[in-house]
Amino acid sequence: MIIGVTDSGIGGLNVLAALIKRRCGDGYLYLADGANLPYGSKSADELRQIALKSALTLEKMGANVIVFGCNTLSVTALEHVRRRVNSPVFGLRPRPELLSGKALLMTTPTTALYLPKIEPNVALLTPRKLAAMIDEDYPSSERVKAYLSPLLLPYGEVERVCLGCSHYLYAKDVISALIPHAAISDGTESLADLIHAVLPPTENKHPSVAFRFTGKSESERYARILTELIG
């Protein structure tokens, strides 16, 4: 089973790492669509075209399963793509309805437009520049900290922070330092659990991983980050 994962940049590597750790596939393809980074400020029509093109590219590369390692692609284009490709397609979606207590949900602006009803206990923050900043700067966090510090200042009393963008996972340490008592969650582990549950089991301990880039080729950087995430 070959699993293809796509995102605009390094964010989806968090999803890829979770899939590899659960031994979901015998091989993996990762399509980094840097030519269209960031997704979070694009229209739904643009994202549906991007998502379909990426899914078809991964199928041509040999993927049997497609995974959108991006909340924005998933909320805008998942059903659109499922109707137009042969492979099963999975996506990463925020679940604000699962947040109890005083909570903060962080998403891209476009993801926020397609969320289900948010309950009064959940605040919403859409830091427009964050995903692209992380993609450019990681592993450096100085600019991210300077950007997030004033944005998170009003949310010092929240009990939980949910990260509704796979890029934002790289800012966990910064967010923890700014809101030290809040638990931080995201959907990558749940998505990997779902895919592991529905796909045929594999015992391949050394799966292949191949990268493809629509923008600047950064195979060495991506391989290094993926190795760090797998641990």
N, C-alpha and C positions, 0 to 999 in steps of 0.2 A: 504494500500500500504506500503510494507516494502522496504526501500531503503538501499542498502549495499554500503558502501564507503570503499575504500582501499588505503593505501599508505605505504611507508616503515617505517613511524613513526608518529610524531606529526603534520607534515605538513598538511595532509589531514583533520585534525580537523578544520582547517579554512573553508574548503568546507562543512564539516558536520554542523558546526555552521550556515553557511549561509542558508543551506537547512532547518534546524530546524526553524530559524527565519522567513522563508517564508512559513512555514507549508506545506512543500512539501510531507510529508509522515506521516503515522500513527505510524510508528516505524522505528528505524534505527539500522543497524549493522555496526560496524567499525572493519575492519581487519587491524591491525598494523603488517606489515611484517618486524619486526625488524631483523629477521634472515638474510635478504637480504639487509639491510641498509649498504651503500647508493646505490640507484638505478643509480645515475647520472654518475657513472664510469663503468657501465656494458654494455655489447654488446647488440645490438638489439635482437639477437637470445635468449640470456639469459632473457631479459625483456619480450619477447613474451611468453616464457614458464612460467615465474613468473606471468605475468598478467592473463594468462588463468587459471592457478592453483588457483589464488586468486578469480577470478570470479566464478569458479565452486564451490569453498568452500563457498562463500557467497550465491550462489543459494541453496546449500545443507542446509545452515543455515536458509533458508526461504526468502531470498531476492527476490523481484519481479523486481527490477531495480538495475543495477550496475553502480557505479560512480567511476572513477579513480580520486582520489584527488591528482593527481601527473602529472605534465606536461611531465616528462620523459616517464612514462608509456603510456600516451595518444598519444604522437607523434610517438612512436615506435610500439605500440601494439593494439591501439584501433580497427582498422579495422580487424586485425587478430582475436581478441576476438569476435567481433560482428558476424563473420561468424561461430563461434563455440559454442555459448551459446544461450539459449532460451530467456533470458531476454534482454530488451533494455539496451544498454551500452552507458554511457556518459563519456566525458573526458574533461580535463582542458588543453587548448592549448595556448601558447603565440601567440599574434597577432601583430608582429612588423610592419605589413603594415598599422596599424591604428595609429602609432606614428607620430605625426607632430612635427615640430621644431627640436631643437637639443636634441636628446634623447639617453638614455642608456638602453639597455635590459640586464638583468642579468638572466642567465640560468645555468643549469648544463652542463658539457661538452657534454654528450650524447644528451640532448635536442638540443643543438646548431647544431649538425650534421643533424638534420631533420627539421630545420626551412625553411620556404620559403625564397625567395630572400629578403635580408635586404637592404633597401635603404641607400644611403650615409649619410643621416641625423641621422642614428641610429648606435651607437657604441654597441659592444657586449662584455660582460664580463662574464667569466665562472669560478667563484671561486670554485675550485675543492673540497675544504675541508669544505665549509660553511654549507651545509645541515647537515652533520654528526655532526659538531660542535654544531650547534643549537639544534639538537635533544638531544645531550648529556648534554648541559649546561643550556638550558632554565629552569627558567627565568633569569639566570645570563647572562649578555651581555658583560662582561669585555673582555673575550677572542675573542668574535666576533668583538668587536670594534678594538682591537689590530690587528686582521687579516684583517679587511676591510679598515682600515685607509690608508695604503699605496696603496692598490688596487684602491681605489676610488679617490685618489689624482689627477690623470690626468683628471678627469671628473667633475671638480668643476664648469664648465660653462654650464652643461646640464640643460635643462628646465624641463625634465620629466624622471623619472626612472620607468621602467616597470619590475616588479618582475615575472619572468617566472619559478618560483619554489615555491610551496606552503610553504615549510620550510622558505623561505626568508621573508615571511610576519612577522615572529617574529623578524626580524632585522630592521623593519621599523623605529623605533625610532633612531637606530644607524645611518642608512642611512640619515635620515632627519637631524640629527645633523652634519653629514659630508658634506651634500649638502643641506643646509637649504632652498634655494630658489626653489628647484626642486619639482614638483608635483610627487607623487608616486602612481602608479596604479598596479592592478593585475587582473586576470581573474575570481576570485572566485564569485564575485557578478553577473557577466554576466552569468556564468554557472548556478548558482542557479536560476536566472530569467528564463533561457531557460527551465530548468527542471520543474519549477513551472508552466510555460505556457503550457507544453505538457502533464503533468500528470493530472489525475482526481483531482479535488479540495478536500481538507480535512479541517475540522474544529477542528481537534484534537489539543488541546492546551497543552496536556501533553503526548507527544509521548514517547514510550519506547526507550532506548538506551542500546545496549549490545556491549561489546568489546571482541575481540579475538586477541591473540598475537601468532606469530610464534616464537618469541624470548622471552625475559624476560617479564613476566606479570607485567603490571604497571597500573592496572585498576584505582586505586585511583588517580594517577597522571594525567591520561588522563581525568578522570571525572572532576577533578579540573580545568584543562586547558580549557576543553569544556565549563564549567560553566562560566569562565572568558570571553571567546570569545562570548558567547551568551549575556552576560551582564545583 
